[in-house]
Amino acid sequence: MKTAFTCIFSCILALSVAHSQNNLEVQADSNWIAFMTVFDLPEDGGGFQFASAWGLNDAQSSVDLAENTLILQPNFNTYNAADTFWTDPVTLEGNKQMVAATFVEPGAQINGSDFTFSGTV
């Protein structure tokens, strides 16, 4: 009986260690990165235009250190009725689809591991 109990306990312990996770919470003072990927509109073929790092403010992300928050907004900073790359001159609506990503690269501490990201939305 002791052998069976020891074996079961060892298996449970091994499983809990093997499945341990890194818990990551939003930290406003982290090194936040913004990255934008831009595509043509679907009616224009939806083709990839470019992808590059952007400033947080340019991606409409802002950090509030006092509140420990990250604020994400729709991107409207490229709207310019005179710029036909970003704005349709006939409809005056946006002329591109943009995917903005705001993130932190925590480094090797989570490589090869599961992690849980938590925050309030």
N, CA, C and O atoms as a printed pandas DataFrame, in Angstrom:
     atom_number atom_name residue_name chain_id  residue_number  x_coord  y_coord  z_coord
0              1         N          MET        A               1    0.822   -1.190    0.000
1              2        CA          MET        A               1    0.000    0.000    0.000
2              3         C          MET        A               1    0.866    1.254    0.000
3              4         O          MET        A               1    0.568    2.211   -0.714
4              5         N          LYS        A               2    1.938    1.257    0.795
5              6        CA          LYS        A               2    2.827    2.423    0.820
6              7         C          LYS        A               2    3.446    2.648   -0.550
7              8         O          LYS        A               2    3.623    3.788   -0.982
8              9         N          THR        A               3    3.776    1.555   -1.232
9             10        CA          THR        A               3    4.393    1.674   -2.550
10            11         C          THR        A               3    3.409    2.303   -3.539
11            12         O          THR        A               3    3.787    3.172   -4.324
12            13         N          ALA        A               4    2.146    1.862   -3.501
13            14        CA          ALA        A               4    1.135    2.409   -4.401
14            15         C          ALA        A               4    0.901    3.886   -4.087
15            16         O          ALA        A               4    0.815    4.700   -5.007
16            17         N          PHE        A               5    0.796    4.245   -2.816
17            18        CA          PHE        A               5    0.592    5.636   -2.414
18            19         C          PHE        A               5    1.771    6.491   -2.850
19            20         O          PHE        A               5    1.572    7.589   -3.370
20            21         N          THR        A               6    2.992    6.013   -2.651
21            22        CA          THR        A               6    4.182    6.753   -3.051
22            23         C          THR        A               6    4.211    6.946   -4.563
23            24         O          THR        A               6    4.561    8.022   -5.047
24            25         N          CYS        A               7    3.847    5.920   -5.299
25            26        CA          CYS        A               7    3.835    5.993   -6.757
26            27         C          CYS        A               7    2.800    7.026   -7.239
27            28         O          CYS        A               7    3.094    7.837   -8.116
28            29         N          ILE        A               8    1.587    6.991   -6.660
29            30        CA          ILE        A               8    0.540    7.936   -7.040
30            31         C          ILE        A               8    0.962    9.359   -6.698
31            32         O          ILE        A               8    0.802   10.265   -7.516
32            33         N          PHE        A               9    1.501    9.565   -5.494
33            34        CA          PHE        A               9    1.950   10.882   -5.064
34            35         C          PHE        A               9    3.049   11.396   -5.986
35            36         O          PHE        A               9    3.042   12.570   -6.359
36            37         N          SER        A              10    3.984   10.542   -6.355
37            38        CA          SER        A              10    5.084   10.939   -7.239
38            39         C          SER        A              10    4.569   11.343   -8.617
39            40         O          SER        A              10    5.057   12.309   -9.203
40            41         N          CYS        A              11    3.585   10.607   -9.137
41            42        CA          CYS        A              11    3.007   10.931  -10.444
42            43         C          CYS        A              11    2.293   12.273  -10.405
43            44         O          CYS        A              11    2.447   13.083  -11.319
44            45         N          ILE        A              12    1.513   12.518   -9.353
45            46        CA          ILE        A              12    0.813   13.795   -9.224
46            47         C          ILE        A              12    1.811   14.932   -9.124
47            48         O          ILE        A              12    1.636   15.969   -9.764
48            49         N          LEU        A              13    2.859   14.750   -8.327
49            50        CA          LEU        A              13    3.888   15.770   -8.178
50            51         C          LEU        A              13    4.585   16.029   -9.516
51            52         O          LEU        A              13    4.824   17.182   -9.875
52            53         N          ALA        A              14    4.906   14.983  -10.243
53            54        CA          ALA        A              14    5.578   15.128  -11.539
54            55         C          ALA        A              14    4.681   15.871  -12.531
55            56         O          ALA        A              14    5.158   16.723  -13.280
56            57         N          LEU        A              15    3.395   15.552  -12.537
57            58        CA          LEU        A              15    2.470   16.231  -13.449
58            59         C          LEU        A              15    2.342   17.711  -13.108
59            60         O          LEU        A              15    2.292   18.552  -14.005
60            61         N          SER        A              16    2.290   18.029  -11.830
61            62        CA          SER        A              16    2.147   19.437  -11.469
62            63         C          SER        A              16    3.398   20.221  -11.811
63            64         O          SER        A              16    3.298   21.391  -12.181
64            65         N          VAL        A              17    4.573   19.619  -11.702
65            66        CA          VAL        A              17    5.815   20.295  -12.068
66            67         C          VAL        A              17    5.920   20.417  -13.577
67            68         O          VAL        A              17    6.322   21.464  -14.086
68            69         N          ALA        A              18    5.560   19.350  -14.310
69            70        CA          ALA        A              18    5.655   19.363  -15.769
70            71         C          ALA        A              18    4.691   20.363  -16.389
71            72         O          ALA        A              18    4.960   20.882  -17.473
72            73         N          HIS        A              19    3.565   20.648  -15.720
73            74        CA          HIS        A              19    2.570   21.552  -16.277
74            75         C          HIS        A              19    2.558   22.902  -15.577
75            76         O          HIS        A              19    1.598   23.660  -15.710
76            77         N          SER        A              20    3.603   23.205  -14.844
77            78        CA          SER        A              20    3.630   24.503  -14.174
78            79         C          SER        A              20    3.661   25.603  -15.227
79            80         O          SER        A              20    4.233   25.432  -16.304
80            81         N          GLN        A              21    3.051   26.711  -14.907
81            82        CA          GLN        A              21    2.935   27.783  -15.878
82            83         C          GLN        A              21    3.550   29.061  -15.341
83            84         O          GLN        A              21    3.681   29.259  -14.133
84            85         N          ASN        A              22    3.921   29.913  -16.268
85            86        CA          ASN        A              22    4.339   31.265  -15.933
86            87         C          ASN        A              22    3.102   32.140  -15.984
87            88         O          ASN        A              22    2.405   32.173  -16.999
88            89         N          ASN        A              23    2.825   32.841  -14.914
89            90        CA          ASN        A              23    1.691   33.759  -14.881
90            91         C          ASN        A              23    2.204   35.166  -15.109
91            92         O          ASN        A              23    3.020   35.672  -14.338
92            93         N          LEU        A              24    1.725   35.794  -16.167
93            94        CA          LEU        A              24    2.152   37.137  -16.528
94            95         C          LEU        A              24    0.982   38.090  -16.395
95            96         O          LEU        A              24   -0.099   37.829  -16.922
96            97         N          GLU        A              25    1.190   39.185  -15.699
97            98        CA          GLU        A              25    0.175   40.212  -15.557
98            99         C          GLU        A              25    0.650   41.478  -16.261
99           100         O          GLU        A              25    1.850   41.685  -16.443
100          101         N          VAL        A              26   -0.289   42.312  -16.651
101          102        CA          VAL        A              26    0.061   43.578  -17.293
102          103         C          VAL        A              26    0.909   44.396  -16.332
103          104         O          VAL        A              26    0.529   44.611  -15.181
104          105         N          GLN        A              27    2.044   44.845  -16.807
105          106        CA          GLN        A              27    2.915   45.739  -16.048
106          107         C          GLN        A              27    3.171   46.952  -16.931
107          108         O          GLN        A              27    3.883   46.858  -17.931
108          109         N          ALA        A              28    2.600   48.076  -16.567
109          110        CA          ALA        A              28    2.699   49.278  -17.395
110          111         C          ALA        A              28    4.142   49.709  -17.621
111          112         O          ALA        A              28    4.449   50.310  -18.651
112          113         N          ASP        A              29    5.026   49.414  -16.683
113          114        CA          ASP        A              29    6.415   49.860  -16.813
114          115         C          ASP        A              29    7.280   48.901  -17.628
115          116         O          ASP        A              29    8.500   49.062  -17.675
116          117         N          SER        A              30    6.663   47.902  -18.273
117          118        CA          SER        A              30    7.408   46.982  -19.138
118          119         C          SER        A              30    7.831   47.684  -20.423
119          120         O          SER        A              30    7.378   48.792  -20.710
120          121         N          ASN        A              31    8.686   47.047  -21.181
121          122        CA          ASN        A              31    9.166   47.602  -22.450
122          123         C          ASN        A              31    8.179   47.231  -23.566
123          124         O          ASN        A              31    8.386   46.251  -24.281
124          125         N          TRP        A              32    7.115   48.014  -23.708
125          126        CA          TRP        A              32    6.053   47.742  -24.666
126          127         C          TRP        A              32    6.519   48.036  -26.085
127          128         O          TRP        A              32    7.261   48.987  -26.333
128          129         N          ILE        A              33    6.066   47.200  -27.004
129          130        CA          ILE        A              33    6.419   47.305  -28.420
130          131         C          ILE        A              33    5.122   47.367  -29.219
131          132         O          ILE        A              33    4.168   46.653  -28.909
132          133         N          ALA        A              34    5.079   48.214  -30.245
133          134        CA          ALA        A              34    3.924   48.262  -31.149
134          135         C          ALA        A              34    4.402   47.851  -32.539
135          136         O          ALA        A              34    5.475   48.255  -32.986
136          137         N          PHE        A              35    3.591   47.044  -33.210
137          138        CA          PHE        A              35    3.929   46.547  -34.540
138          139         C          PHE        A              35    2.677   46.620  -35.401
139          140         O          PHE        A              35    1.601   46.192  -34.984
140          141         N          MET        A              36    2.823   47.164  -36.605
141          142        CA          MET        A              36    1.677   47.354  -37.489
142          143         C          MET        A              36    1.872   46.553  -38.781
143          144         O          MET        A              36    2.943   46.572  -39.388
144          145         N          THR        A              37    0.808   45.849  -39.182
145          146        CA          THR        A              37    0.780   45.162  -40.473
146          147         C          THR        A              37   -0.354   45.786  -41.282
147          148         O          THR        A              37   -1.479   45.914  -40.798
148          149         N          VAL        A              38   -0.045   46.173  -42.523
149          150        CA          VAL        A              38   -1.002   46.916  -43.351
150          151         C          VAL        A              38   -1.312   46.130  -44.621
151          152         O          VAL        A              38   -0.418   45.591  -45.273
152          153         N          PHE        A              39   -2.607   46.078  -44.956
153          154        CA          PHE        A              39   -3.101   45.373  -46.141
154          155         C          PHE        A              39   -4.006   46.294  -46.944
155          156         O          PHE        A              39   -4.597   47.225  -46.397
156          157         N          ASP        A              40   -4.113   46.031  -48.256
157          158        CA          ASP        A              40   -5.137   46.689  -49.060
158          159         C          ASP        A              40   -6.496   46.212  -48.577
159          160         O          ASP        A              40   -6.598   45.179  -47.915
160          161         N          LEU        A              41   -7.540   46.962  -48.906
161          162        CA          LEU        A              41   -8.894   46.538  -48.581
162          163         C          LEU        A              41   -9.242   45.286  -49.375
163          164         O          LEU        A              41   -8.683   45.069  -50.449
164          165         N          PRO        A              42  -10.158   44.455  -48.868
165          166        CA          PRO        A              42  -10.550   43.240  -49.603
166          167         C          PRO        A              42  -11.006   43.527  -51.031
167          168         O          PRO        A              42  -10.688   42.769  -51.947
168          169         N          GLU        A              43  -11.746   44.614  -51.224
169          170        CA          GLU        A              43  -12.227   44.937  -52.579
170          171         C          GLU        A              43  -11.092   45.353  -53.516
171          172         O          GLU        A              43  -11.270   45.403  -54.733
172          173         N          ASP        A              44   -9.929   45.650  -52.941
173          174        CA          ASP        A              44   -8.741   45.966  -53.744
174          175         C          ASP        A              44   -7.769   44.790  -53.784
175          176         O          ASP        A              44   -6.605   44.956  -54.149
176          177         N          GLY        A              45   -8.241   43.615  -53.411
177          178        CA          GLY        A              45   -7.424   42.410  -53.455
178          179         C          GLY        A              45   -6.871   41.978  -52.106
179          180         O          GLY        A              45   -6.401   40.849  -51.967
180          181         N          GLY        A              46   -6.918   42.863  -51.104
181          182        CA          GLY        A              46   -6.480   42.494  -49.758
182          183         C          GLY        A              46   -5.002   42.209  -49.626
183          184         O          GLY        A              46   -4.579   41.597  -48.645
184          185         N          GLY        A              47   -4.201   42.639  -50.595
185          186        CA          GLY        A              47   -2.774   42.319  -50.598
186          187         C          GLY        A              47   -1.983   42.970  -49.471
187          188         O          GLY        A              47   -2.290   44.075  -49.023
188          189         N          PHE        A              48   -0.965   42.257  -49.032
189          190        CA          PHE        A              48   -0.037   42.756  -48.017
190          191         C          PHE        A              48    0.689   43.992  -48.539
191          192         O          PHE        A              48    1.166   43.988  -49.674
192          193         N          GLN        A              49    0.781   45.032  -47.744
193          194        CA          GLN        A              49    1.512   46.238  -48.113
194          195         C          GLN        A              49    2.854   46.315  -47.377
195          196         O          GLN        A              49    3.905   46.421  -48.009
196          197         N          PHE        A              50    2.817   46.263  -46.055
197          198        CA          PHE        A              50    4.058   46.294  -45.286
198          199         C          PHE        A              50    3.772   45.950  -43.826
199          200         O          PHE        A              50    2.623   45.927  -43.384
200          201         N          ALA        A              51    4.846   45.686  -43.098
201          202        CA          ALA        A              51    4.781   45.450  -41.656
202          203         C          ALA        A              51    6.016   46.084  -41.037
203          204         O          ALA        A              51    7.125   45.938  -41.550
204          205         N          SER        A              52    5.816   46.788  -39.931
205          206        CA          SER        A              52    6.960   47.436  -39.288
206          207         C          SER        A              52    6.624   47.816  -37.851
207          208         O          SER        A              52    5.462   47.867  -37.448
208          209         N          ALA        A              53    7.681   48.078  -37.099
209          210        CA          ALA        A              53    7.512   48.566  -35.731
210          211         C          ALA        A              53    7.003   49.999  -35.793
211          212         O          ALA        A              53    7.429   50.782  -36.641
212          213         N          TRP        A              54    6.097   50.333  -34.896
213          214        CA          TRP        A              54    5.558   51.685  -34.784
214          215         C          TRP        A              54    5.709   52.143  -33.344
215          216         O          TRP        A              54    5.879   51.323  -32.442
216          217         N          GLY        A              55    5.647   53.439  -33.130
217          218        CA          GLY        A              55    5.607   53.967  -31.776
218          219         C          GLY        A              55    4.283   53.615  -31.126
219          220         O          GLY        A              55    3.272   53.474  -31.813
220          221         N          LEU        A              56    4.279   53.472  -29.814
221          222        CA          LEU        A              56    3.025   53.140  -29.128
222          223         C          LEU        A              56    1.923   54.142  -29.446
223          224         O          LEU        A              56    0.793   53.750  -29.739
224          225         N          ASN        A              57    2.239   55.415  -29.392
225          226        CA          ASN        A              57    1.222   56.431  -29.683
226          227         C          ASN        A              57    0.728   56.328  -31.114
227          228         O          ASN        A              57   -0.454   56.558  -31.369
228          229         N          ASP        A              58    1.604   55.987  -32.059
229          230        CA          ASP        A              58    1.210   55.851  -33.462
230          231         C          ASP        A              58    0.257   54.682  -33.663
231          232         O          ASP        A              58   -0.585   54.716  -34.560
232          233         N          ALA        A              59    0.381   53.654  -32.838
233          234        CA          ALA        A              59   -0.509   52.494  -32.913
234          235         C          ALA        A              59   -1.737   52.681  -32.018
235          236         O          ALA        A              59   -2.521   51.753  -31.819
236          237         N          GLN        A              60   -1.889   53.882  -31.488
237          238        CA          GLN        A              60   -3.002   54.243  -30.607
238          239         C          GLN        A              60   -3.030   53.400  -29.339
239          240         O          GLN        A              60   -4.103   53.033  -28.858
240          241         N          SER        A              61   -1.865   53.095  -28.802
241          242        CA          SER        A              61   -1.727   52.426  -27.513
242          243         C          SER        A              61   -1.083   53.417  -26.561
243          244         O          SER        A              61   -0.157   54.136  -26.935
244          245         N          SER        A              62   -1.565   53.455  -25.356
245          246        CA          SER        A              62   -0.944   54.344  -24.375
246          247         C          SER        A              62   -0.847   53.642  -23.036
247          248         O          SER        A              62   -1.704   52.836  -22.672
248          249         N          VAL        A              63    0.208   53.961  -22.312
249          250        CA          VAL        A              63    0.494   53.339  -21.025
250          251         C          VAL        A              63    0.267   54.372  -19.929
251          252         O          VAL        A              63    0.717   55.513  -20.035
252          253         N          ASP        A              64   -0.429   53.968  -18.886
253          254        CA          ASP        A              64   -0.638   54.821  -17.719
254          255         C          ASP        A              64    0.078   54.166  -16.546
255          256         O          ASP        A              64   -0.432   53.216  -15.952
256          257         N          LEU        A              65    1.266   54.678  -16.212
257          258        CA          LEU        A              65    2.067   54.093  -15.139
258          259         C          LEU        A              65    1.365   54.191  -13.791
259          260         O          LEU        A              65    1.424   53.253  -12.996
260          261         N          ALA        A              66    0.706   55.308  -13.525
261          262        CA          ALA        A              66    0.052   55.508  -12.230
262          263         C          ALA        A              66   -1.065   54.483  -12.004
263          264         O          ALA        A              66   -1.242   53.994  -10.888
264          265         N          GLU        A              67   -1.812   54.160  -13.053
265          266        CA          GLU        A              67   -2.928   53.206  -12.951
266          267         C          GLU        A              67   -2.515   51.784  -13.317
267          268         O          GLU        A              67   -3.312   50.856  -13.181
268          269         N          ASN        A              68   -1.271   51.604  -13.782
269          270        CA          ASN        A              68   -0.773   50.308  -14.247
270          271         C          ASN        A              68   -1.698   49.727  -15.318
271          272         O          ASN        A              68   -2.128   48.577  -15.231
272          273         N          THR        A              69   -1.996   50.558  -16.339
273          274        CA          THR        A              69   -2.891   50.128  -17.400
274          275         C          THR        A              69   -2.278   50.368  -18.776
275          276         O          THR        A              69   -1.404   51.217  -18.955
276          277         N          LEU        A              70   -2.761   49.601  -19.726
277          278        CA          LEU        A              70   -2.436   49.768  -21.136
278          279         C          LEU        A              70   -3.761   50.030  -21.840
279          280         O          LEU        A              70   -4.685   49.223  -21.744
280          281         N          ILE        A              71   -3.857   51.144  -22.539
281          282        CA          ILE        A              71   -5.094   51.521  -23.219
282          283         C          ILE        A              71   -4.903   51.301  -24.718
283          284         O          ILE        A              71   -3.986   51.859  -25.321
284          285         N          LEU        A              72   -5.778   50.480  -25.319
285          286        CA          LEU        A              72   -5.739   50.180  -26.749
286          287         C          LEU        A              72   -6.951   50.816  -27.408
287          288         O          LEU        A              72   -8.069   50.705  -26.903
288          289         N          GLN        A              73   -6.731   51.486  -28.541
289          290        CA          GLN        A              73   -7.822   52.154  -29.253
290          291         C          GLN        A              73   -7.775   51.790  -30.727
291          292         O          GLN        A              73   -6.743   51.333  -31.220
292          293         N          PRO        A              74   -8.890   51.990  -31.442
293          294        CA          PRO        A              74   -8.835   51.819  -32.898
294          295         C          PRO        A              74   -7.841   52.822  -33.475
295          296         O          PRO        A              74   -7.691   53.924  -32.947
296          297         N          ASN        A              75   -7.174   52.451  -34.539
297          298        CA          ASN        A              75   -6.168   53.338  -35.109
298          299         C          ASN        A              75   -6.812   54.296  -36.097
299          300         O          ASN        A              75   -7.386   53.879  -37.103
300          301         N          PHE        A              76   -6.711   55.581  -35.799
301          302        CA          PHE        A              76   -7.255   56.606  -36.677
302          303         C          PHE        A              76   -6.193   57.640  -37.036
303          304         O          PHE        A              76   -6.510   58.643  -37.675
304          305         N          ASN        A              77   -4.950   57.419  -36.644
305          306        CA          ASN        A              77   -3.936   58.451  -36.829
306          307         C          ASN        A              77   -3.445   58.583  -38.266
307          308         O          ASN        A              77   -2.781   59.569  -38.586
308          309         N          THR        A              78   -3.746   57.626  -39.145
309          310        CA          THR        A              78   -3.278   57.722  -40.531
310          311         C          THR        A              78   -4.300   58.399  -41.437
311          312         O          THR        A              78   -4.028   58.604  -42.620
312          313         N          TYR        A              79   -5.472   58.749  -40.906
313          314        CA          TYR        A              79   -6.502   59.368  -41.738
314          315         C          TYR        A              79   -6.047   60.754  -42.180
315          316         O          TYR        A              79   -5.724   61.620  -41.368
316          317         N          ASN        A              80   -6.034   60.926  -43.476
317          318        CA          ASN        A              80   -5.677   62.210  -44.080
318          319         C          ASN        A              80   -6.368   62.232  -45.438
319          320         O          ASN        A              80   -5.963   61.521  -46.357
320          321         N          ALA        A              81   -7.403   63.043  -45.562
321          322        CA          ALA        A              81   -8.211   63.072  -46.787
322          323         C          ALA        A              81   -7.386   63.352  -48.038
323          324         O          ALA        A              81   -7.794   62.971  -49.135
324          325         N          ALA        A              82   -6.237   64.006  -47.899
325          326        CA          ALA        A              82   -5.397   64.341  -49.053
326          327         C          ALA        A              82   -4.419   63.222  -49.415
327          328         O          ALA        A              82   -3.787   63.284  -50.469
328          329         N          ASP        A              83   -4.283   62.216  -48.576
329          330        CA          ASP        A              83   -3.315   61.134  -48.806
330          331         C          ASP        A              83   -4.045   59.905  -49.330
331          332         O          ASP        A              83   -4.679   59.179  -48.564
332          333         N          THR        A              84   -3.953   59.669  -50.654
333          334        CA          THR        A              84   -4.716   58.576  -51.270
334          335         C          THR        A              84   -4.195   57.191  -50.916
335          336         O          THR        A              84   -4.867   56.199  -51.198
336          337         N          PHE        A              85   -3.022   57.093  -50.308
337          338        CA          PHE        A              85   -2.575   55.784  -49.831
338          339         C          PHE        A              85   -3.451   55.336  -48.666
339          340         O          PHE        A              85   -3.853   54.174  -48.602
340          341         N          TRP        A              86   -3.746   56.249  -47.749
341          342        CA          TRP        A              86   -4.491   55.918  -46.542
342          343         C          TRP        A              86   -5.990   56.177  -46.656
343          344         O          TRP        A              86   -6.778   55.559  -45.940
344          345         N          THR        A              87   -6.395   57.083  -47.548
345          346        CA          THR        A              87   -7.788   57.511  -47.615
346          347         C          THR        A              87   -8.293   57.479  -49.053
347          348         O          THR        A              87   -7.620   57.962  -49.964
348          349         N          ASP        A              88   -9.475   56.912  -49.253
349          350        CA          ASP        A              88  -10.099   56.898  -50.577
350          351         C          ASP        A              88  -10.569   58.325  -50.896
351          352         O          ASP        A              88  -11.384   58.881  -50.160
352          353         N          PRO        A              89  -10.059   58.928  -51.995
353          354        CA          PRO        A              89  -10.400   60.329  -52.295
354          355         C          PRO        A              89  -11.860   60.529  -52.679
355          356         O          PRO        A              89  -12.366   61.647  -52.582
356          357         N          VAL        A              90  -12.546   59.485  -53.109
357          358        CA          VAL        A              90  -13.954   59.617  -53.506
358          359         C          VAL        A              90  -14.867   59.505  -52.283
359          360         O          VAL        A              90  -15.727   60.358  -52.064
360          361         N          THR        A              91  -14.676   58.452  -51.492
361          362        CA          THR        A              91  -15.561   58.219  -50.343
362          363         C          THR        A              91  -15.061   58.895  -49.066
363          364         O          THR        A              91  -15.821   59.070  -48.114
364          365         N          LEU        A              92  -13.782   59.273  -49.051
365          366        CA          LEU        A              92  -13.108   59.839  -47.874
366          367         C          LEU        A              92  -13.076   58.872  -46.690
367          368         O          LEU        A              92  -12.925   59.279  -45.538
368          369         N          GLU        A              93  -13.222   57.575  -47.003
369          370        CA          GLU        A              93  -13.103   56.531  -45.984
370          371         C          GLU        A              93  -11.688   55.968  -46.009
371          372         O          GLU        A              93  -10.921   56.222  -46.938
372          373         N          GLY        A              94  -11.355   55.202  -44.979
373          374        CA          GLY        A              94  -10.046   54.568  -44.924
374          375         C          GLY        A              94   -9.787   53.700  -46.134
375          376         O          GLY        A              94  -10.714   53.108  -46.688
376          377         N          ASN        A              95   -8.519   53.618  -46.554
377          378        CA          ASN        A              95   -8.145   52.906  -47.769
378          379         C          ASN        A              95   -7.292   51.671  -47.485
379          380         O          ASN        A              95   -6.839   51.018  -48.425
380          381         N          LYS        A              96   -7.063   51.337  -46.220
381          382        CA          LYS        A              96   -6.234   50.191  -45.853
382          383         C          LYS        A              96   -6.832   49.487  -44.642
383          384         O          LYS        A              96   -7.595   50.078  -43.878
384          385         N          GLN        A              97   -6.476   48.216  -44.478
385          386        CA          GLN        A              97   -6.768   47.489  -43.247
386          387         C          GLN        A              97   -5.466   47.396  -42.470
387          388         O          GLN        A              97   -4.416   47.076  -43.027
388          389         N          MET        A              98   -5.549   47.677  -41.177
389          390        CA          MET        A              98   -4.353   47.702  -40.345
390          391         C          MET        A              98   -4.545   46.776  -39.156
391          392         O          MET        A              98   -5.597   46.771  -38.517
392          393         N          VAL        A              99   -3.520   45.998  -38.872
393          394        CA          VAL        A              99   -3.526   45.126  -37.703
394          395         C          VAL        A              99   -2.419   45.611  -36.782
395          396         O          VAL        A              99   -1.236   45.478  -37.094
396          397         N          ALA        A             100   -2.812   46.175  -35.646
397          398        CA          ALA        A             100   -1.841   46.686  -34.686
398          399         C          ALA        A             100   -1.675   45.679  -33.558
399          400         O          ALA        A             100   -2.658   45.175  -33.016
400          401         N          ALA        A             101   -0.438   45.392  -33.210
401          402        CA          ALA        A             101   -0.134   44.512  -32.085
402          403         C          ALA        A             101    0.703   45.302  -31.079
403          404         O          ALA        A             101    1.696   45.933  -31.443
404          405         N          THR        A             102    0.298   45.262  -29.834
405          406        CA          THR        A             102    1.041   45.899  -28.753
406          407         C          THR        A             102    1.403   44.798  -27.782
407          408         O          THR        A             102    0.526   44.093  -27.285
408          409         N          PHE        A             103    2.687   44.644  -27.506
409          410        CA          PHE        A             103    3.120   43.496  -26.711
410          411         C          PHE        A             103    4.435   43.768  -26.002
411          412         O          PHE        A             103    5.090   44.785  -26.229
412          413         N          VAL        A             104    4.800   42.832  -25.141
413          414        CA          VAL        A             104    6.078   42.831  -24.427
414          415         C          VAL        A             104    6.753   41.507  -24.747
415          416         O          VAL        A             104    6.104   40.461  -24.751
416          417         N          GLU        A             105    8.035   41.547  -25.011
417          418        CA          GLU        A             105    8.792   40.317  -25.197
418          419         C          GLU        A             105    9.561   40.049  -23.906
419          420         O          GLU        A             105   10.593   40.671  -23.654
420          421         N          PRO        A             106    9.053   39.110  -23.077
421          422        CA          PRO        A             106    9.674   38.892  -21.774
422          423         C          PRO        A             106   11.001   38.131  -21.827
423          424         O          PRO        A             106   11.673   37.997  -20.804
424          425         N          GLY        A             107   11.377   37.639  -22.987
425          426        CA          GLY        A             107   12.669   36.965  -23.105
426          427         C          GLY        A             107   12.592   35.481  -22.823
427          428         O          GLY        A             107   11.525   34.871  -22.893
428          429         N          ALA        A             108   13.733   34.915  -22.503
429          430        CA          ALA        A             108   13.877   33.465  -22.388
430          431         C          ALA        A             108   13.098   32.856  -21.229
431          432         O          ALA        A             108   12.943   31.636  -21.172
432          433         N          GLN        A             109   12.608   33.672  -20.307
433          434        CA          GLN        A             109   11.931   33.116  -19.137
434          435         C          GLN        A             109   10.704   32.285  -19.482
435          436         O          GLN        A             109   10.316   31.424  -18.692
436          437         N          ILE        A             110   10.079   32.511  -20.636
437          438        CA          ILE        A             110    8.893   31.722  -20.998
438          439         C          ILE        A             110    9.118   30.834  -22.216
439          440         O          ILE        A             110    8.199   30.131  -22.636
440          441         N          ASN        A             111   10.307   30.851  -22.786
441          442        CA          ASN        A             111   10.570   29.997  -23.945
442          443         C          ASN        A             111   10.338   28.538  -23.593
443          444         O          ASN        A             111   10.839   28.058  -22.576
444          445         N          GLY        A             112    9.589   27.832  -24.418
445          446        CA          GLY        A             112    9.336   26.408  -24.220
446          447         C          GLY        A             112    8.376   26.113  -23.091
447          448         O          GLY        A             112    8.235   24.958  -22.690
448          449         N          SER        A             113    7.707   27.136  -22.565
449          450        CA          SER        A             113    6.780   26.935  -21.455
450          451         C          SER        A             113    5.414   27.506  -21.797
451          452         O          SER        A             113    5.286   28.439  -22.590
452          453         N          ASP        A             114    4.405   26.924  -21.181
453          454        CA          ASP        A             114    3.078   27.513  -21.262
454          455         C          ASP        A             114    3.080   28.741  -20.369
455          456         O          ASP        A             114    3.812   28.795  -19.381
456          457         N          PHE        A             115    2.267   29.721  -20.711
457          458        CA          PHE        A             115    2.110   30.851  -19.813
458          459         C          PHE        A             115    0.692   31.374  -19.879
459          460         O          PHE        A             115   -0.029   31.156  -20.853
460          461         N          THR        A             116    0.315   32.056  -18.842
461          462        CA          THR        A             116   -1.007   32.638  -18.740
462          463         C          THR        A             116   -0.857   34.137  -18.647
463          464         O          THR        A             116   -0.174   34.644  -17.757
464          465         N          PHE        A             117   -1.492   34.850  -19.561
465          466        CA          PHE        A             117   -1.485   36.309  -19.548
466          467         C          PHE        A             117   -2.801   36.760  -18.939
467          468         O          PHE        A             117   -3.867   36.302  -19.351
468          469         N          SER        A             118   -2.736   37.644  -17.974
469          470        CA          SER        A             118   -3.978   38.091  -17.341
470          471         C          SER        A             118   -4.041   39.593  -17.270
471          472         O          SER        A             118   -3.018   40.271  -17.176
472          473         N          GLY        A             119   -5.229   40.097  -17.315
473          474        CA          GLY        A             119   -5.492   41.516  -17.230
474          475         C          GLY        A             119   -6.985   41.720  -17.242
475          476         O          GLY        A             119   -7.738   40.757  -17.390
476          477         N          THR        A             120   -7.426   42.933  -17.093
477          478        CA          THR        A             120   -8.843   43.246  -17.095
478          479         C          THR        A             120   -9.137   44.068  -18.343
479          480         O          THR        A             120   -8.434   45.028  -18.658
480          481         N          VAL        A             121  -10.188   43.668  -19.043
481          482        CA          VAL        A             121  -10.600   44.366  -20.254
482          483         C          VAL        A             121  -11.944   45.025  -20.001
483          484         O          VAL        A             121  -12.490   45.675  -20.893
